[in-house]
Amino acid sequence: MKWAEAIALPTNEESEALLRIRHSSSHVMAQAVQKLFKGTKCTIGPWIEKGFYYDFDPPEGRPFKDTDLRKIKKEMGKIISYGLPFVEEVVSYEEARRRIEAQDEPYKLEILETIARDPAAPITIWHTGEPGDKRGWWDLCAGPHVGSTADLPAEAIELESIAGAYWRGDEARPMLTRIYGTAWETVEQLEEHRRLRVEAARRDHRKIGKALDLFSIQQDAGGGLVHWHPKGSRVRRIMEDYWKDCHYEGGCELLYTHTLIAASLDLWKTSGHFDFYADGMFNAMEVEGAQYQLKPMNCPFHVLIYKDEPKSYRDLPLRWGELGTVYRYERSGTLNGLFRVRGFTQDDAHIFCLPEQLTAEILGILGVLDLTETILTKFGFAEYEVMLSTRPEKAVGSDEIWERATGALEGALQQKGWSYGVDEGGGAFYGPKIDIKIRDAIGRLWQCSTIQCDFNLPERFDMEYASADGTKERPIMVHRAIFGSLERFFGVLLESTAGDFPFWLAPVQLRLLPVVSDDFKPYCDGVIARARRLGLRAEVDVGGRSLSKQIKIANKEKVPLYAVVGAKEVEGGTLSFQARTPAGLVDGGTLPVEVALPRLELASKSGAAAIDVLLSSGDAEDADAAAPASA
């Protein structure tokens, strides 16, 4: 079901006024907290995507509770009503240190020391109220802010929740209390945000995954490790098969590399992963005197396969893909359902090509952008936010190769006709990249797909090909992921559909509901056997329940199509259908089994809605016509 926004909500990037409101709201919240809870220490209070937060170290023996939020919000209202101006003051390091020490703010002192490392960075203090105003407050801050507290729309500000957060994100540092808030330009925007928040909670993939018996993450078996149940495994298999088929059609060969024990540490040191990602890798283990590591990523193994035999320019481009399971050490506090796990399967693919082949490979008739669009659209994601990231200050590779690769990425985006933003200096140290965020059914953006040029690994692994004149040259390596990871993409898909998978993807496509199970079971079993031979995922209700109960359970389990079987259907060799649609239940009519099942087979293969094909004339042409363009 497509979620229709009543009000378009602005973002911080689109509205500097909104950004100022949110940053100023965090200051007013901190001022209110320190007035109400004497002895509270402040740390940082930034704006974020949907609002703001502030991290506090509350007085000993007085942790903040959810019930405190109303009290804090009330005090914020008083401060806003004073109409205190926001005033910026530039101070010296010595003066800032003196003031911070006088207020006994150790976290602010640490922030000051960080700022002072850059002698060119100004040290600014923002006052809420004129300096010296007893009703005021100040913070070490770079701004920006609104003109005065009177400019804050008090009724469009809300405090939402309390959470824990380590200082500087370091588990060895103190645990702080984080208060989250949201702020908008108007009350109407706040109401829309609340509505979307409720809808997002209803779509929580963890709840839906449990309710539909799709997967579980069991602490007894280790946090962050996903167990796929039968129904979830069916959907995953369909995702994998479709991904593989698209890659074969696009001229990409599939690889299989190590799953658990990946390689000795020397490999990760050569690739650079050990230096950059050691904290995210599980501890090494010793095997016959050598150190081995759980695989954190697939890239080095594709490089090793490339190097297994000498390559000529005639061999390139090479396109290799792998659904490779990797393991990364994520702290327990960061784990989040399918969105952040310790073991996950990446849909990695790599292209090894000549510099002059890069643009064609990124775009091309079977290129990366086309393939990305094909796969994402198939799963219902047709709106994207695209960002091109260019060379950072510190990077490997010559200016010439960076310009060539960046130009190839930009040229491909322009030829594709996609609008995109440019993140100047936001590329990885090893090459420019394209990042694609998909928009779900309720308007949220999710980072999934990425396309990255890499000049680093070919150099580190001394990758070569023989050019036309016989000299040895380096290939360009392109990393590409479309899902990102199967687990995370599955979670996004689950929340976007709210568990109502399209017919072609549903774990159970058809369920038969016998009016009297014992009498009609042989007929149902025969229909199910025929349906499964056609590749349909069909089943019969377990029996022993009234028809109304069976219908209720089928709807609760979000089965897209069910058919009632009674004496009339058995006698006539028919099925009487009901279909779940975004508009509600739709009567699919009564059809002979030999007519209905082939039509459903066509719907499943084409991606069409089952009800559209059931009500069509049933031939392939009509089924294709009923299919959405994304199929």
N, C-alpha and C positions, 0 to 999 in steps of 0.2 A: 504493500500500500504506500503510495506517495504521500508524504506528510506536507501539507500546505501551510506555509508560514502566514500568519495573519499580519505580522509586521516584520519588515526586514531589519535585522539587528546589525548595527554598525560594528566594526572592529577597531582596535587601537590603531591599526595601520591606516584605516580610512578616515578616522576622526581624531585629530589631535586634542580636540576639546574633551572627548571621552577619556583619552589617556590621562589628561590633566586631572579630570574628575577622579579617576581611580587612584592616581598617585596621591592626590591631596586627601582622599578618603582614608588611605592607609595611615597618613600622618595624624589625622583627626582621631582615628581609632586608637593609635598608640598613645596619643595625649589622654584620651578618655581612660584607657587601661591604667596608665601610670597615676592618674588622679584617684581612681577607685581602689587600686591595689598597690599600696605603698610598698616600695622595695622591689618592684618589678624592673628587671633589666631589659633593655631593648637591643635588638640586633638589626635586621634589615626588613624593609617593607615595600616591596616592588609592586607594580601593576602586573597583571597576568592576563591571559586570553579573555577570560570572562569576568574579571574583577581585580582583586588585589588580595594580598595577605601580609601579615606581620608576624615575625617570630619573636617570642618573648621567653625570658627565663623568670618564671614567677617566684615570688618569695617562698622560702622554704616552708613546707607544711601547708601551703595554700595553692594547690594546682587549680587551674581554671576548669570550670565545668560548663556543659552546654547551657545550663540555666543562667550562667553569667552573661550570655550573649545579649539577652534583652536589656539587662542593666547597662551594659557597655553601649548599646545602641541608643538608649535614652540619654546617656551622658554625651554621646556624639551629637545628638540633636541640640543640646544646650550650647555646645561649642559652635556649631554651625549658626545658631541664632545670634551669637555675639557679633557676627560679621567681621571677624578678625582678618586683617590683610595677611597674605603670604609674602614675606620679605626675604630676599636673598642677601647674604652677607659673605664677602670673600675675606678669609682670614689667613694668617700665617700658620705654619705647622705648629709653632710653639703656642700660639694663642688657642688653636683648636685643642691641643693636648691639655692645656691648662683647664679649659672649660669642661672637657670630658672627664678629666680626673676629679674635678670639683663635684661633678654629679655622680661619680662612682659608676661609670658605664664601661666595664672592661671589654665588652664586645665591640663597642664603638671605637675604643682605643686600638683594637686589632685592625679594624677597618681603616682607621687613620694611617696606621703603619703601612698598609697595603697601598693606599693612595700615594703616600709619600715616596714610594719607590720610583715613581715617575716624576722627576723634578718639573716637567712641563705641565703636569696636571694641576689645575687650580683646586684649592680646598675651599669648599663652599658650605655654608650653614644656611638652612632655610628656617625662618621663624614663622610660627603661626601667631600672628600678632606682632606689633612693633617690639623691638628688643627692649626688655625691661617691663613689658606689660605682664602683670601678675596672672592674668587669665591665659597667657600665651604658653608656648612650648617651642622647642627647637630640635632640629635633627641634623646630623651630618649627612648631606644629601646634594645631588647634582641637579635636582629638579627634573622636569618642569612642574609647575603647579597652576591652579586657578588664581584669579586675582585676590579673592578673599573667601573665607568660609561661607559667606552669604551666597557665593556662586555655586555652591554644592546643592544639588537637588535632594534634600534630605529624604523625601518620600521615595526616591528611586535608588536608595542605598539599603542594603540588607546584609546582615551578618549571617553566614550560612553554617559553618561547622568549625570544629576544633580537631586538630590532629597533632601528632608528634613529628618532630623533625630534628635530626642531628645538626649541630652547629657545623657549618661548612660542608654538610653532607658526609661527615666523617664519623663512623661508628665509635671511634675512640674519643670523640669530643662530647660535650654535654648534650643531653636530650632536651630540646626546647619545646615550647608549646606554640603551635601555629594556628592563628585564627584566620579563617578564610572569609572574605566578603565579596559581594558583587555590587557594582555601581553602574548606572546607566544615565542617559541624558534625560529620559522621561519616565514617568510612572508606567506608561503603556509599554515601553521597552522592557521594564522590569517584569511586568505581567507576562509578556511573551517569553522572557527568559525562564520564569517559573514554570510556564506551561511546557516548554521544551525540556526542562529539568525533570519534570514528572514523567514526560514521555520517554526520556532517556533512561530513567530508573525502571520503567516498565519493560524496556528493551534490553536490560542488562544481560549480557550473554552468559554470565555465570548462572543466573536464575533460569534462563531459558534452556541452557544446556542441561541443567538438572531436571527441569520439568519434562523435557522431551527425551531424556535418557540418552544424550549424545556423547558426553564425555564426563570424566571426573578427574580431580587432582587430589590424590589421597596422601595425607601427611605421613601415614605409616610407611608409604613406599618412597617418600622423599618429596619435599615441597618443590614446586615448579616443574614437575614431570607429569605430562598429560597421559591419561589412560583413555583411549578411544573405545567407546562402547559400540555394539553392532550397528546401530543406526548412524552414529557419527562416523563410523568407519566407512559406511556406504557412501556418504556424502564426500568424505575425503577421497575415496577411490575415484569417484566421478570427477572431482577436481583434478586429481593427478592424471587420469586418463585423458581428459580434455587438454590439459597442459602439454602432455606428451604428444598427442596427435597434432596440435597446433605447431609444435616445434619441428616435428618430422616434416610436416607440410611446408614449413618455412626453411627447410634445408639445414636444420640443426640436428646433429647427432647427439645421442644421450650417453652419458658416462655413469659409471658406478665406482666410487672410491671408498676408502675405509669408513666405517661408521663409528666405532668406539675408540679403539686404540689407534691413534692416527699416525704418529711419526715421532722420531726422536726429536729432542729439543733443538738439535742443529738446524733442522728444517725451519722451525719457527724463528730461530735467530737469523737465518738467511733472509727469510721473507720480511723480517722486521716486526712481525706480530708479537714476538716475545718482548721486545723493547716497549712497544706501544700498548699492548693489551695483556700484559702479564697478570694484572690484578683481576682480569676477567676470565682467566684460564684456570681450570681445576689443577690441583697439585699433580705434579708428575709422579709416575710410578716406575719402579725399576723392573725391567724384564731382562733376565740373563745379563745383568751388569750394565745395561743401557737404560737411559731415561726415556720414557714414553709419555705421551700427552694425549688427553682426550681432545678430539678435534674441535677447535673453536670456529673454523671456517673451511671452505672447500677450495679456495683459490689456488694454494700452492700445489695441490695434487693435479689440477688441470695443467699447471705449468710443467710439472714433472712428466706428464703424458706427452706434452708438446716436445719436450727435450729428449724423449725416448728414441727418436729417429731424427736425422738431419732433415731440415726443411728447405725447400726452394720457394722462390716467389710464385712459382706456378701452383704450389700447394695452398696458397692463401687466397681468400680468407678461409679460416677454419672456424666453425660455429659449434660449440659444445655446451650442452646443458646437463644439469644434474639436480635431482631432488635429493639433496644431501642433508642428513641429520647431523647437527652440530651441538656442542655442549658449552655453555658459558656459565661462569660463576656469578650469578646475580644474588645480591644480598636479600635475605628473607623479607626485609621491609619494603623492597622494591617490587616483589612479585605481585602480579595482578592478573588473575584468571589466565586467559589465553594471550593476553596482550604482552605479558612479560613473564617468561618461563626460563628454565635452565636447560631444557632440551627441546630443540625445535628443528623443523625441516625447512631449509632455504631452497627456493627455486632459483638456484644459481645458474647463470649461463655466462660464457666468456667467448668473445670473438677475438681472434688473432688475425690482424690484417695489415696490409701495406698502408702507409700514410694516405696515398691517393684513393684508397678504397673506403676511407672512414665515413665520408658523407653518405655514400650509397648504402653502407651497412647500417647506419643509424636510421636512415629513412628507407630507401629502397622499396621495391614492390612487396618484398617479403621481409622488410627490415624491422629494426627494433621498435620504432614508434608505431608502425602499423600493427605489429604483433601485440604490442602492449595495449593498443586501443581495441583490437579484436577480443582479447581475453577479458579485459576489464568490462567492456560493454556486454559481453556474454553473461557476466555475473551481475548485471544491472547497474553498473557504475559508468555513466556516460558524461558526467561533469567533472572537470579536473581543474586544479590550480597547479600551474607549471612554473618551475623556477630554474633558471640557468645560473650556475655558480662558477665564477671565474677565478683566475689565479690569485692565491693568497700571497702575503708578503714572503713567507718562507715556503719554497717549493723546489721540487726536483725537476730536471728537464730544461732544455733550452727555451729561450723566448720564441724561437721559430716554431718549435713543435707545439708549444702552448697556444700560440696564435692560430696555428693550423687546426688543432683539435677543437679549440673554442669556436673558431669559425665554422667548422664542420657541424658542431652541435647546434649552433645558432642557425646556420643555413638550413639544417634539417627541420628545425622547429618552424622556420618561416615557410618552407615548402609545404610542411604539413598543414599550415594555416592555424596553428594553435597560438593563442595569446599567451604570453609568458612574462614573468618578471626577471630582472637580473640582480643577483646578489654579488655585487662587486667584491672580490677578494674572499668569497665564501666557499670556493672550491676546496677539495682535499689537497693535501700537500703533493699528491702524486698525479693530479690531473683534474680538468674541469668536469662538471657533472650536470645532469638534468635530474631533478627530483619532481615526482608527480604525486600530488595529494588527490585522493578521490573524495567526492562528496556523497554522503549517504542519504537515506530517505528523509532524514529530519534536518539536513543541512550541515551536518558536522563534517569537517575535513580530517582525513586520515592519511598519514604518510605511508605509502606502500612501495610504489615502483621507483626505481632509480637506475640511471644509466651513467656510468663513470668511465672516463678514459684513464688509463694507468700507464705512466712512464717509469714507475718505480720498480715493479716486479720484473719486467723484462730486463732491466739493468741489474738488479740484485741477483737474478738467476742466470745472467749471461745468456739470454735467449737470442737466437740468431736465425736468419734465413739467408740463403744465397741469392743475391740480386741478379738481374739479367746480365750484368757485366762481370759476375763472379765474385764480387766483394761481399763481405759479411755485413748485414744490416740488422737493426733491431726491429721487431714487429711492434705495432701498437696493440695494446691489450684493452679490451672494453669489458667491464663488468656490467652485468644486467640482471636485475631481479624484478619480477612483475608483481607477484603476490607479496614479496618481502619474506614472509615465512608463511607456511600453510596454517600454522596455529593462529597467528595474529589475523591473517586474512579471513579465516573461518570465523573468528570472533567478530570482526567488523561486519561480515556478511550476515551473521546471526542477528546482530543488533539492527542492521539496516532493514532486514526482512521481518524482524520481530519473530523469527522462527517460522514464518510462512514462506517456506522455500517455493520457488517456481516449480511447476510440474516436472520439468526435465531433471531437476536437482533433488527433489524431495526424497528422503530416505524410504518412505512408504508412499508410493504413488496412488495405489488403489487398494481399498479395503472392502471386502464383502461383508455385509451385515445380514446374516440369516435370521428370518423371523422366528423360526424354531430350529435351533442349531442341529439337533440330532437328526431331524427329518431331512434337512436339506444339505447336510455336510458333504455327502458324496458329490452332489452337483457343484458345490462351492470348490471342493478340492480339485475337481476336473477343470473348472474355469481358471483357478490359480495356476495349475500346471501349464495350461495353454498360455497364460499371460507371461509366465516366467520364461517359457521357451522363446517368446518374442522380446525378451530383455526387459520386461516391465517388473518393477519392484512391487509385487502384489501379495496380499495376505488375507486371511479370513479372521474375523473376530474370534477370540478364544472361546466364546460360547457361554451359556449359562446365565445370560443377561437379557433383560427386556430390550426390545428394539429402541425404545427411547433412551435407555442407558447406553446402548451401543453408539447411537448417534451422538450423544453428549460426549462420550469418551473420544470418538473419532475427531470431533471438533476441538476438544481440549488438546489432543495430540497433534492437531493441525495437519491432518491427512487431507491433501488437496482434493481427493475424489473418493467418494464411497458409493456403493451400490447396494440397494436393498434386494434381498432374495427371499421370495415367498413362493407359495404354490403356483401362482400365475407365472412367475419368471421361470420356475423349473419346468412347468408344462410347455411354455413357449420357447424355451432356450434363450431367454433374454436377461437383461440386467436393467434395473431402474436407478438412474444416476442422480446424485446431488454433488455439486462442486462448490468448493470454497473460493470466493473471489474477493477482491478489495471492496466490492459493493455488498458483500454478504453472500449467503447461500443462493445458488442458482440451480434451477431444475434442469437436468441434462436429458430428461426424457427417458423413454424405454427403448432399448435397441437390442437386436439380436447379438449374441456373443460374437458370432463370426464377423459381424460388421464393426462392433464397438472396439474389440481388441486391436485389430489392425489400425484403426484410427488413433487409438492411444499410443500405439507404437510410433506412428508418424509424429504425433505431438511430442513424444519424448525425444525423438531424434532431431526434430526441427527446432525445438525450444518454444513451440507454440503453447498457448494456454489450452489445457485439456478440454475445457468446455467449448472453446471455439471450434476445435476439430471435431468433437463429438457431434456438434450441431451442423457441421458442414456436410457436403455430399460424400466426403470420405476418401476422395482420390488424392494422390500425391500433390497435384497442382493446388487443390483447395487447402491442403494442410500447409503447404509452403506459403500460401497467401495469408493464412491465419497467423503465421509465425511473425513475431516482432522483428523489426529491422535489425536489432542487435544479434539475432541468431544467425 
